Amino acid sequence: MNELHSRYGPRGLVILGVPCNQFGHQENCKNDEILRSLNSIKKIADFLNSFDMSCRSRLATLNEKLTALERRIEYIEARVTKGETLT
């Protein structure tokens, strides 16, 4: 398992559980428990993905506003440097 994780982990492989002889070649829980856990993980992953997209959208909007402010400041600095009055 460690070899698989070190080899394929960087590519996204995640091992949730491995059946072993300790439990008669089965997971130590019932199938419905495994499915509930996987559904919870999926909900969390979906939330994190939507949160990430929301943050990216907000950051893009903030970046546009900051760029506009930088341009305005550069314009004002250029006018002041030329000795123009600002009205």
C-alpha positions as CSV (number, residue, x, y, z in Angstrom):
1,M,0.0,0.0,0.0
2,N,2.8,2.4,0.9
3,E,4.4,1.8,-2.5
4,L,1.1,2.4,-4.3
5,H,0.6,5.6,-2.3
6,S,4.1,7.0,-2.9
7,R,3.9,6.1,-6.6
8,Y,0.4,7.2,-7.5
9,G,-0.5,9.6,-4.6
10,P,0.9,12.6,-6.4
11,R,-1.4,11.8,-9.3
12,G,-4.5,11.8,-7.1
13,L,-4.8,8.1,-5.9
14,V,-6.5,7.9,-2.6
15,I,-6.9,4.6,-0.8
16,L,-10.0,4.6,1.4
17,G,-9.8,1.1,2.8
18,V,-8.2,-2.2,2.0
19,P,-9.9,-5.5,2.9
20,C,-7.7,-7.7,4.9
21,N,-7.8,-11.2,6.4
22,Q,-8.4,-9.7,9.9
23,F,-12.1,-9.3,9.0
24,G,-12.5,-12.4,6.8
25,H,-11.5,-10.5,3.6
26,Q,-14.0,-7.8,4.3
27,E,-14.1,-4.2,5.5
28,N,-14.9,-3.8,9.1
29,C,-18.2,-2.2,8.3
30,K,-21.3,-2.9,6.3
31,N,-21.8,-1.8,2.7
32,D,-24.4,0.8,3.6
33,E,-22.0,2.3,6.2
34,I,-19.3,2.5,3.5
35,L,-21.8,4.1,1.1
36,R,-22.8,6.7,3.7
37,S,-19.2,7.6,4.3
38,L,-18.5,7.9,0.6
39,N,-21.6,10.1,0.1
40,S,-20.4,12.4,3.0
41,I,-17.0,12.6,1.4
42,K,-18.6,13.4,-2.0
43,K,-20.7,16.2,-0.4
44,I,-17.7,17.7,1.3
45,A,-15.7,17.5,-2.0
46,D,-18.6,19.1,-3.9
47,F,-18.8,21.9,-1.3
48,L,-15.0,22.6,-1.5
49,N,-15.1,22.7,-5.3
50,S,-18.0,25.2,-5.3
51,F,-16.3,27.2,-2.6
52,D,-13.1,27.2,-4.7
53,M,-15.0,28.4,-7.8
54,S,-16.7,31.1,-5.8
55,C,-13.4,32.3,-4.4
56,R,-11.9,32.4,-7.9
57,S,-14.8,34.4,-9.1
58,R,-14.6,36.9,-6.3
59,L,-10.8,37.2,-6.7
60,A,-11.2,37.9,-10.4
61,T,-13.7,40.7,-9.7
62,L,-11.4,42.2,-7.1
63,N,-8.5,42.0,-9.5
64,E,-10.5,43.9,-12.1
65,K,-11.3,46.6,-9.6
66,L,-7.7,46.9,-8.4
67,T,-6.5,47.1,-12.0
68,A,-9.0,49.9,-12.7
69,L,-7.8,51.7,-9.5
70,E,-4.2,51.3,-10.5
71,R,-4.9,52.9,-13.9
72,R,-6.7,55.8,-12.3
73,I,-3.8,56.4,-9.9
74,E,-1.3,56.3,-12.8
75,Y,-3.5,58.8,-14.7
76,I,-3.7,61.2,-11.7
77,E,0.1,60.8,-11.0
78,A,0.8,61.7,-14.7
79,R,-1.4,64.8,-14.5
80,V,0.2,65.9,-11.2
81,T,3.7,65.4,-12.6
82,K,2.9,67.6,-15.6
83,G,1.7,70.3,-13.2
84,E,-2.0,70.1,-14.1
85,T,-4.6,70.9,-11.5
86,L,-7.1,68.2,-10.6
87,T,-10.7,69.2,-10.6
